[in-house]
Amino acid sequence: MSHSRSFCYCFHECESPLPINGAGNPALALADSELRFVPLSDGRPEGLGGFDIRVTDRARAIANAEAAGSRSGADLVTLYGMHLRLV
């Protein structure tokens, strides 16, 4: 990631934006994780839209999501409007 001197949580209106990650999105590096800010793309207002989750048994996670009617893509589970991408 390229780094700027200061952080700003409202990246679209700030003079000193967050560092930019490899995908070109503002991102804040945390211990063992990254908080990314991505453009709105699914018609919902600004807010927390999803998480990437590292799973130990992907097949089981997908089977459980399908059984619950929550699988919404090849690697995506949606619970109460929150998108959980299995990585």
Secondary structure as UniProt FT lines:
FT   HELIX           11..13
FT   TURN            22..23
FT   STRAND          26..30
FT   TURN            31..32
FT   STRAND          33..36
FT   STRAND          50..53
FT   HELIX           58..67
FT   TURN            68..69
FT   STRAND          71..73
FT   TURN            74..75
FT   STRAND          76..79
FT   TURN            80..81
FT   STRAND          82..86
//
